[in-house]
Structure formats: C-alpha cells, structure tokens
C-alpha cells in the first residue's frame, strides 16, 4: 500500500513539551540568531546555515524541495522555554516504497541534552509509522559525529554500515556517512514503548 503522504498537507506534531510545524520563509527571524551566534552547529553538515545568507539559502532550499515533494521541513518550538529551538525534516520521501529519511536535525546549544530531541523523534517516528504508513525510516550522519550517532542509537536506530567518501563538506573535504534505520516492525515491537518511557 502506498503511503498517504501529501506535501500539501499542514502536518503539525506536538505533545506537552514540543511543537513541530511546517517551516516557512518567515521563520528566518526565529532561526537567524543560531546562524549568527552558533555557526559550529553545522560542523558536520554538507548543507550549512551559517550567517544570514546561509540561513536564507538553507530555508529556501528546504522549501523548494518541499514544493517538489522531496522533503518536508519542520521548525521546532520548545514549549518548556517558550522559544524556537531548531529544525528537522523528512527527506528522500518515497511513498511508493513506504520509506523516508529523517534528518537535517539541529538545535541551538541550550536545547541540546535537555530531552527535547527524544520528544521530537518520538512524534516524528510515530507519525511516519502510524500515520504515513512508512515501513522504514532511515538516518544518516557524519561517521565522526559521535554525539549524533549516540543520540540515534539511544532512540532505537540500528547501524547498517558506512558509506565511504560519501559526500563533499563545506571545507572541501569528503565525509564518510553512517547509515542507521528503524523498521516498522521494530517500532511496533519495542522501540516505541522504550522511547516513550524515556521521555521527560
């Protein structure tokens, strides 16, 4: 059965701690401070949002890809602090194959290690598996990004391997990418309840 994903829908995901809503061009006002003051946020990313021009391009590219049906970007609002925390998105969306990738996730420094990410991932994974009928959600990261890899493993992702010399980085070097995933059957048989029990 093909996934019911529709790029035109306004998907809003929330719980008591976080709200994820579709990213808009006007959200530059909420995300620009991170681009100006915390440029190392994108140290391991192929697509950087450093500086005002970088953030405008980052949002513009995400919205273009959304319009083409390739991606669905969200802005993340932290209800506990009453502030915008960062962004994440579904990408490489393949409704016919019932799979997508979850990534381009970043948060401002003060939001890291607070439990926010687990709330976001729970909402996104539940939506992907239970509403969009995805059978596979894939994650990728720079193989050197230990913080990101540990976070993915902690929510139930299983490592699948390394894509060697996978892509160019902003500094002209090439990165190896680790591939991880969660399957629908794994979500239903333990991953969901384990992640839910760790929300704080």
N, C-alpha and C positions, 0 to 999 in steps of 0.2 A: 504494500500500500504506500503510495506516495505521500510524503509529509504535507500537511496543510499549511506550511509556512507561506506567508504572503508579505512581501516587502512593504506593502501599502498600509498594513495594519499598525496601529499605535500600541505597541506592546509596552505595558507598564508593570513592573515586578516590584513587590515590596513586602516587608514584614515590619516588625516593631523597631528594627534598627536601621534599615537602609531602604532607599527607593532608587530603582533604576528606571529611567525613562529615555525615550529616543533622543539622541544627540541632535542639536540644532546649531546652525551657524552662529546664532546669537549667544551661544554658550561660551564663546571666546572670553566673555567678561569673567566667567567663573574659573576658567582653566588657565588663563593667561598668567596669573601670579605664579603658578607652578613652573611654567615655561621660562619665566624670567628669573626666578629665585632658586629653582631646584633642577638645573639642567642635567645633573648626573642621573636623574630619573630614567633617562633613555640611554644609559651607558651601553647596554647590551642589545639595543633595538636597531633594526635595519631602518625603521622609519622614526626619525627623531622629531620631537615637537619643541625643541629648544628655541627660545626667543619668540618675539611676536610673529615674525614671518613664518617661523617653523610651526607654531601652533595654528595659525590661519590655514596653512597648507595641509596640516595634519587633519583638521576638521573638514576642510574642503574635499580632500581625497576620500575620507571616510563617507561623506555624504554622496559623492559621485558614485562610489562603489555600491552604496545602498540603493541608489536610483537604478543601477544596473542589475540589482538582485544578487550581488556577490557577497555583501556584508550587511550586518545590522548593528550599528554602534549605539552604545548607551552612555549616558553621563550618570555618575554615581553620587547620590546625596546621602550623607551620613546624618541620620535623624538624631543621634545622640549629641552631636556637637552643633547641629543646625547649619552645616556647611557642606559645600561640594568637595568631594574627596578625590575624584579622578575619572577614569573612563575604562570601558571594556567593550568587547564586541563579539558577536558571532561572525565568522567569515568562512570562506570556501564552502558556502552553503550549497548542499547537493540534495534537494528534495527527492529526486528520483532514486537516490541511493540511501536515503534516510540517514545522512551523516552531515556533520559540520565540524568546524574547528572553533574553539573558544580561546580567545587571546587578545593581544594588544591591550593587556590589562596593566594599568599603572595607578598608583595612589600617591598623594603627597606624603611627605615624610612623617607628619604627625598622625597619619591614619594607618601606617604600617604596624603590624604586630598588635593591633587592637581587637582583632576578631572580625573586623569589617569584611575582609576578603572571604572568610568562610560563609558569612551571610550572603554575600553576592554570589558565590559559587553555588551555594545550595539553591537559591532562587533560579539561577540560570540553568543549572543541570535539571532541576525538577521541571522547568518549563520546556527544555529541549526534549527530555524523555517522555514526559507525561502529556504535554500539550501539542508539541510539534511532531511527536511520534518518531524521534530520531533513535537509531539503533546503535550509533557510535558517536561519541564526542571526542575529538582529538585535541591534544595540546602540544605545543612546541615551545622550545626555549633555547637560548644560547647554552651550550653544554657546560660553559664555565659559570653560569648564573646559579650558584648553589642555593641562594635564598629562594628563587623562583621554583627551582626543581623540588626543594624540600616542601614548599607550600603545596605544590601539585600532588606530590606523593601523600601528603598528610590528609588530602581530601579523598583519596582512593584511586588516584591515577596509577596505572601500571606502565612502567617503561617498556618500550618496544625496540629501541635501538637508536643509533646515531646516524644522522645524515652528514657525511663528512664534506667539508668545504662547501657548505650548502648555499651560502649567500654572502653578498658583499655587505660590509658595515660602513657607516658614515666616514670612518677614518681611513678607509681604503683596504682594510684587512678583510679576511674571509672568516666566517664563523662556522663551526660545527653545530648542528642543531640536534637536540634530543627530542624524540617523539614519544609521547605518552598518550594513553587513552583510557576512557571508561566506556564500557558497553552497557546497553540497556539491561541485559540480564544481571550484570554486576550491580547496577543501580538498584534493581528490584530485590536483590538477594544479599543485602548487607551494606552497600556503600551509602545508600540514602539514610538509613537509620543511624549508621555510625557518624555520618557528617552532622545529622540533625542533633544528635546527642552532644556534639561538641560546640554547638552554637552558644554564645554567651552574650 
